Amino acid sequence: MDILYLLIPLSVVLVLLVLAVFGWAVQDGQLESLDWEGQRILEDDAQA
């Protein structure tokens, strides 16, 4: 039962960390153009 005093705050900190990283990614524009990344793989790179 004593381990819950450690695990519950640790899990809350982990959830807050994940939410902070996700919020940073959304604000930074990482999730703006998901369709382009799928098409970019299929296109031929003619600049080489």
PyMOL Python script that loads the backbone (N, CA, C, O; Angstrom):
from pymol import cmd

cmd.read_pdbstr("""\
ATOM      1  N   MET A   1       0.819  -1.200   0.000  1.00  0.00           N
ATOM      2  CA  MET A   1       0.000   0.000   0.000  1.00  0.00           C
ATOM      3  C   MET A   1       0.864   1.266   0.000  1.00  0.00           C
ATOM      4  O   MET A   1       0.453   2.302  -0.523  1.00  0.00           O
ATOM      5  N   ASP A   2       2.030   1.180   0.573  1.00  0.00           N
ATOM      6  CA  ASP A   2       2.913   2.347   0.615  1.00  0.00           C
ATOM      7  C   ASP A   2       3.440   2.732  -0.766  1.00  0.00           C
ATOM      8  O   ASP A   2       3.788   3.888  -1.006  1.00  0.00           O
ATOM      9  N   ILE A   3       3.496   1.752  -1.671  1.00  0.00           N
ATOM     10  CA  ILE A   3       4.017   2.041  -3.006  1.00  0.00           C
ATOM     11  C   ILE A   3       3.086   2.983  -3.774  1.00  0.00           C
ATOM     12  O   ILE A   3       3.526   3.672  -4.694  1.00  0.00           O
ATOM     13  N   LEU A   4       1.809   3.015  -3.403  1.00  0.00           N
ATOM     14  CA  LEU A   4       0.874   3.924  -4.075  1.00  0.00           C
ATOM     15  C   LEU A   4       1.232   5.380  -3.834  1.00  0.00           C
ATOM     16  O   LEU A   4       0.957   6.229  -4.681  1.00  0.00           O
ATOM     17  N   TYR A   5       1.831   5.678  -2.709  1.00  0.00           N
ATOM     18  CA  TYR A   5       2.248   7.050  -2.425  1.00  0.00           C
ATOM     19  C   TYR A   5       3.367   7.495  -3.373  1.00  0.00           C
ATOM     20  O   TYR A   5       3.584   8.692  -3.557  1.00  0.00           O
ATOM     21  N   LEU A   6       4.057   6.558  -3.957  1.00  0.00           N
ATOM     22  CA  LEU A   6       5.087   6.870  -4.937  1.00  0.00           C
ATOM     23  C   LEU A   6       4.536   6.801  -6.362  1.00  0.00           C
ATOM     24  O   LEU A   6       4.828   7.669  -7.184  1.00  0.00           O
ATOM     25  N   LEU A   7       3.743   5.776  -6.653  1.00  0.00           N
ATOM     26  CA  LEU A   7       3.307   5.546  -8.030  1.00  0.00           C
ATOM     27  C   LEU A   7       2.272   6.552  -8.519  1.00  0.00           C
ATOM     28  O   LEU A   7       2.298   6.937  -9.688  1.00  0.00           O
ATOM     29  N   ILE A   8       1.374   6.981  -7.661  1.00  0.00           N
ATOM     30  CA  ILE A   8       0.343   7.927  -8.104  1.00  0.00           C
ATOM     31  C   ILE A   8       0.949   9.286  -8.477  1.00  0.00           C
ATOM     32  O   ILE A   8       0.646   9.789  -9.559  1.00  0.00           O
ATOM     33  N   PRO A   9       1.785   9.901  -7.640  1.00  0.00           N
ATOM     34  CA  PRO A   9       2.405  11.164  -8.090  1.00  0.00           C
ATOM     35  C   PRO A   9       3.312  10.987  -9.304  1.00  0.00           C
ATOM     36  O   PRO A   9       3.392  11.874 -10.154  1.00  0.00           O
ATOM     37  N   LEU A  10       3.993   9.852  -9.388  1.00  0.00           N
ATOM     38  CA  LEU A  10       4.855   9.595 -10.533  1.00  0.00           C
ATOM     39  C   LEU A  10       4.033   9.494 -11.817  1.00  0.00           C
ATOM     40  O   LEU A  10       4.451  10.010 -12.854  1.00  0.00           O
ATOM     41  N   SER A  11       2.880   8.845 -11.766  1.00  0.00           N
ATOM     42  CA  SER A  11       2.045   8.738 -12.953  1.00  0.00           C
ATOM     43  C   SER A  11       1.426  10.085 -13.320  1.00  0.00           C
ATOM     44  O   SER A  11       1.247  10.371 -14.504  1.00  0.00           O
ATOM     45  N   VAL A  12       1.099  10.908 -12.344  1.00  0.00           N
ATOM     46  CA  VAL A  12       0.567  12.246 -12.635  1.00  0.00           C
ATOM     47  C   VAL A  12       1.634  13.101 -13.315  1.00  0.00           C
ATOM     48  O   VAL A  12       1.337  13.831 -14.260  1.00  0.00           O
ATOM     49  N   VAL A  13       2.849  13.013 -12.847  1.00  0.00           N
ATOM     50  CA  VAL A  13       3.952  13.762 -13.466  1.00  0.00           C
ATOM     51  C   VAL A  13       4.185  13.269 -14.883  1.00  0.00           C
ATOM     52  O   VAL A  13       4.439  14.077 -15.777  1.00  0.00           O
ATOM     53  N   LEU A  14       4.106  11.976 -15.108  1.00  0.00           N
ATOM     54  CA  LEU A  14       4.294  11.427 -16.445  1.00  0.00           C
ATOM     55  C   LEU A  14       3.200  11.890 -17.405  1.00  0.00           C
ATOM     56  O   LEU A  14       3.488  12.231 -18.552  1.00  0.00           O
ATOM     57  N   VAL A  15       1.960  11.906 -16.950  1.00  0.00           N
ATOM     58  CA  VAL A  15       0.852  12.379 -17.791  1.00  0.00           C
ATOM     59  C   VAL A  15       1.030  13.855 -18.114  1.00  0.00           C
ATOM     60  O   VAL A  15       0.808  14.264 -19.254  1.00  0.00           O
ATOM     61  N   LEU A  16       1.422  14.651 -17.148  1.00  0.00           N
ATOM     62  CA  LEU A  16       1.643  16.077 -17.405  1.00  0.00           C
ATOM     63  C   LEU A  16       2.798  16.295 -18.379  1.00  0.00           C
ATOM     64  O   LEU A  16       2.751  17.205 -19.207  1.00  0.00           O
ATOM     65  N   LEU A  17       3.815  15.477 -18.283  1.00  0.00           N
ATOM     66  CA  LEU A  17       4.945  15.574 -19.208  1.00  0.00           C
ATOM     67  C   LEU A  17       4.510  15.223 -20.634  1.00  0.00           C
ATOM     68  O   LEU A  17       4.892  15.904 -21.585  1.00  0.00           O
ATOM     69  N   VAL A  18       3.726  14.179 -20.779  1.00  0.00           N
ATOM     70  CA  VAL A  18       3.242  13.787 -22.103  1.00  0.00           C
ATOM     71  C   VAL A  18       2.347  14.879 -22.684  1.00  0.00           C
ATOM     72  O   VAL A  18       2.459  15.206 -23.866  1.00  0.00           O
ATOM     73  N   LEU A  19       1.471  15.439 -21.875  1.00  0.00           N
ATOM     74  CA  LEU A  19       0.611  16.526 -22.351  1.00  0.00           C
ATOM     75  C   LEU A  19       1.417  17.766 -22.736  1.00  0.00           C
ATOM     76  O   LEU A  19       1.078  18.450 -23.702  1.00  0.00           O
ATOM     77  N   ALA A  20       2.471  18.056 -21.996  1.00  0.00           N
ATOM     78  CA  ALA A  20       3.309  19.209 -22.320  1.00  0.00           C
ATOM     79  C   ALA A  20       4.038  19.008 -23.641  1.00  0.00           C
ATOM     80  O   ALA A  20       4.135  19.937 -24.442  1.00  0.00           O
ATOM     81  N   VAL A  21       4.551  17.806 -23.875  1.00  0.00           N
ATOM     82  CA  VAL A  21       5.247  17.531 -25.137  1.00  0.00           C
ATOM     83  C   VAL A  21       4.264  17.558 -26.302  1.00  0.00           C
ATOM     84  O   VAL A  21       4.590  18.066 -27.375  1.00  0.00           O
ATOM     85  N   PHE A  22       3.073  17.020 -26.104  1.00  0.00           N
ATOM     86  CA  PHE A  22       2.062  17.062 -27.157  1.00  0.00           C
ATOM     87  C   PHE A  22       1.633  18.497 -27.452  1.00  0.00           C
ATOM     88  O   PHE A  22       1.469  18.867 -28.614  1.00  0.00           O
ATOM     89  N   GLY A  23       1.452  19.303 -26.416  1.00  0.00           N
ATOM     90  CA  GLY A  23       1.095  20.701 -26.610  1.00  0.00           C
ATOM     91  C   GLY A  23       2.181  21.471 -27.324  1.00  0.00           C
ATOM     92  O   GLY A  23       1.894  22.327 -28.161  1.00  0.00           O
ATOM     93  N   TRP A  24       3.418  21.177 -27.003  1.00  0.00           N
ATOM     94  CA  TRP A  24       4.545  21.821 -27.682  1.00  0.00           C
ATOM     95  C   TRP A  24       4.574  21.445 -29.158  1.00  0.00           C
ATOM     96  O   TRP A  24       4.843  22.291 -30.010  1.00  0.00           O
ATOM     97  N   ALA A  25       4.300  20.180 -29.462  1.00  0.00           N
ATOM     98  CA  ALA A  25       4.309  19.731 -30.854  1.00  0.00           C
ATOM     99  C   ALA A  25       3.182  20.387 -31.646  1.00  0.00           C
ATOM    100  O   ALA A  25       3.367  20.738 -32.812  1.00  0.00           O
ATOM    101  N   VAL A  26       2.030  20.552 -31.028  1.00  0.00           N
ATOM    102  CA  VAL A  26       0.906  21.197 -31.724  1.00  0.00           C
ATOM    103  C   VAL A  26       1.214  22.673 -31.953  1.00  0.00           C
ATOM    104  O   VAL A  26       0.963  23.188 -33.042  1.00  0.00           O
ATOM    105  N   GLN A  27       1.745  23.354 -30.964  1.00  0.00           N
ATOM    106  CA  GLN A  27       2.064  24.784 -31.102  1.00  0.00           C
ATOM    107  C   GLN A  27       3.194  25.015 -32.101  1.00  0.00           C
ATOM    108  O   GLN A  27       3.239  26.052 -32.764  1.00  0.00           O
ATOM    109  N   ASP A  28       4.104  24.049 -32.208  1.00  0.00           N
ATOM    110  CA  ASP A  28       5.247  24.205 -33.099  1.00  0.00           C
ATOM    111  C   ASP A  28       4.910  23.868 -34.550  1.00  0.00           C
ATOM    112  O   ASP A  28       5.716  24.107 -35.449  1.00  0.00           O
ATOM    113  N   GLY A  29       3.720  23.315 -34.776  1.00  0.00           N
ATOM    114  CA  GLY A  29       3.297  23.012 -36.143  1.00  0.00           C
ATOM    115  C   GLY A  29       3.712  21.644 -36.624  1.00  0.00           C
ATOM    116  O   GLY A  29       3.711  21.395 -37.830  1.00  0.00           O
ATOM    117  N   GLN A  30       4.061  20.762 -35.737  1.00  0.00           N
ATOM    118  CA  GLN A  30       4.501  19.430 -36.137  1.00  0.00           C
ATOM    119  C   GLN A  30       3.367  18.596 -36.727  1.00  0.00           C
ATOM    120  O   GLN A  30       3.621  17.674 -37.502  1.00  0.00           O
ATOM    121  N   LEU A  31       2.135  18.902 -36.377  1.00  0.00           N
ATOM    122  CA  LEU A  31       0.999  18.089 -36.817  1.00  0.00           C
ATOM    123  C   LEU A  31       0.155  18.804 -37.867  1.00  0.00           C
ATOM    124  O   LEU A  31      -1.017  18.471 -38.042  1.00  0.00           O
ATOM    125  N   GLU A  32       0.716  19.761 -38.554  1.00  0.00           N
ATOM    126  CA  GLU A  32      -0.046  20.550 -39.515  1.00  0.00           C
ATOM    127  C   GLU A  32      -0.332  19.790 -40.808  1.00  0.00           C
ATOM    128  O   GLU A  32      -1.487  19.705 -41.225  1.00  0.00           O
ATOM    129  N   SER A  33       0.675  19.250 -41.436  1.00  0.00           N
ATOM    130  CA  SER A  33       0.509  18.664 -42.764  1.00  0.00           C
ATOM    131  C   SER A  33       0.874  17.186 -42.736  1.00  0.00           C
ATOM    132  O   SER A  33       1.973  16.805 -43.138  1.00  0.00           O
ATOM    133  N   LEU A  34      -0.038  16.365 -42.268  1.00  0.00           N
ATOM    134  CA  LEU A  34       0.233  14.931 -42.205  1.00  0.00           C
ATOM    135  C   LEU A  34       0.061  14.265 -43.570  1.00  0.00           C
ATOM    136  O   LEU A  34       0.681  13.234 -43.831  1.00  0.00           O
ATOM    137  N   ASP A  35      -0.770  14.837 -44.442  1.00  0.00           N
ATOM    138  CA  ASP A  35      -0.966  14.251 -45.765  1.00  0.00           C
ATOM    139  C   ASP A  35       0.278  14.395 -46.628  1.00  0.00           C
ATOM    140  O   ASP A  35       0.586  13.500 -47.414  1.00  0.00           O
ATOM    141  N   TRP A  36       0.990  15.489 -46.499  1.00  0.00           N
ATOM    142  CA  TRP A  36       2.177  15.735 -47.314  1.00  0.00           C
ATOM    143  C   TRP A  36       3.259  14.706 -47.029  1.00  0.00           C
ATOM    144  O   TRP A  36       3.953  14.283 -47.954  1.00  0.00           O
ATOM    145  N   GLU A  37       3.423  14.294 -45.793  1.00  0.00           N
ATOM    146  CA  GLU A  37       4.483  13.339 -45.455  1.00  0.00           C
ATOM    147  C   GLU A  37       4.242  11.987 -46.107  1.00  0.00           C
ATOM    148  O   GLU A  37       5.198  11.308 -46.483  1.00  0.00           O
ATOM    149  N   GLY A  38       2.993  11.584 -46.248  1.00  0.00           N
ATOM    150  CA  GLY A  38       2.695  10.330 -46.929  1.00  0.00           C
ATOM    151  C   GLY A  38       2.978  10.413 -48.428  1.00  0.00           C
ATOM    152  O   GLY A  38       3.397   9.426 -49.033  1.00  0.00           O
ATOM    153  N   GLN A  39       2.757  11.566 -49.024  1.00  0.00           N
ATOM    154  CA  GLN A  39       3.001  11.739 -50.454  1.00  0.00           C
ATOM    155  C   GLN A  39       4.480  11.961 -50.747  1.00  0.00           C
ATOM    156  O   GLN A  39       4.959  11.594 -51.820  1.00  0.00           O
ATOM    157  N   ARG A  40       5.194  12.545 -49.823  1.00  0.00           N
ATOM    158  CA  ARG A  40       6.616  12.850 -50.027  1.00  0.00           C
ATOM    159  C   ARG A  40       7.440  11.582 -50.208  1.00  0.00           C
ATOM    160  O   ARG A  40       8.425  11.577 -50.946  1.00  0.00           O
ATOM    161  N   ILE A  41       7.040  10.514 -49.539  1.00  0.00           N
ATOM    162  CA  ILE A  41       7.774   9.257 -49.648  1.00  0.00           C
ATOM    163  C   ILE A  41       7.646   8.681 -51.051  1.00  0.00           C
ATOM    164  O   ILE A  41       8.592   8.084 -51.566  1.00  0.00           O
ATOM    165  N   LEU A  42       6.491   8.855 -51.668  1.00  0.00           N
ATOM    166  CA  LEU A  42       6.226   8.251 -52.964  1.00  0.00           C
ATOM    167  C   LEU A  42       6.801   9.025 -54.138  1.00  0.00           C
ATOM    168  O   LEU A  42       6.942   8.468 -55.227  1.00  0.00           O
ATOM    169  N   GLU A  43       7.134  10.285 -53.948  1.00  0.00           N
ATOM    170  CA  GLU A  43       7.636  11.100 -55.051  1.00  0.00           C
ATOM    171  C   GLU A  43       9.105  10.790 -55.337  1.00  0.00           C
ATOM    172  O   GLU A  43       9.880  10.448 -54.443  1.00  0.00           O
ATOM    173  N   ASP A  44       9.456  10.923 -56.618  1.00  0.00           N
ATOM    174  CA  ASP A  44      10.826  10.684 -57.050  1.00  0.00           C
ATOM    175  C   ASP A  44      11.671  11.915 -56.760  1.00  0.00           C
ATOM    176  O   ASP A  44      11.255  13.032 -57.066  1.00  0.00           O
ATOM    177  N   ASP A  45      12.846  11.731 -56.178  1.00  0.00           N
ATOM    178  CA  ASP A  45      13.732  12.831 -55.862  1.00  0.00           C
ATOM    179  C   ASP A  45      14.632  13.100 -57.064  1.00  0.00           C
ATOM    180  O   ASP A  45      15.646  12.427 -57.246  1.00  0.00           O
ATOM    181  N   ALA A  46      14.263  14.075 -57.877  1.00  0.00           N
ATOM    182  CA  ALA A  46      14.992  14.362 -59.119  1.00  0.00           C
ATOM    183  C   ALA A  46      16.148  15.340 -58.901  1.00  0.00           C
ATOM    184  O   ALA A  46      16.861  15.642 -59.858  1.00  0.00           O
ATOM    185  N   GLN A  47      16.360  15.840 -57.699  1.00  0.00           N
ATOM    186  CA  GLN A  47      17.404  16.832 -57.461  1.00  0.00           C
ATOM    187  C   GLN A  47      18.786  16.190 -57.297  1.00  0.00           C
ATOM    188  O   GLN A  47      19.795  16.895 -57.337  1.00  0.00           O
ATOM    189  N   ALA A  48      18.849  14.904 -57.118  1.00  0.00           N
ATOM    190  CA  ALA A  48      20.128  14.234 -56.843  1.00  0.00           C
ATOM    191  C   ALA A  48      20.996  14.094 -58.034  1.00  0.00           C
ATOM    192  O   ALA A  48      22.096  13.550 -57.936  1.00  0.00           O
TER     193      ALA A  48
END
""", "prot")
cmd.dss("prot")
cmd.show_as("cartoon", "prot")
cmd.util.cbc("prot")
cmd.orient("prot")
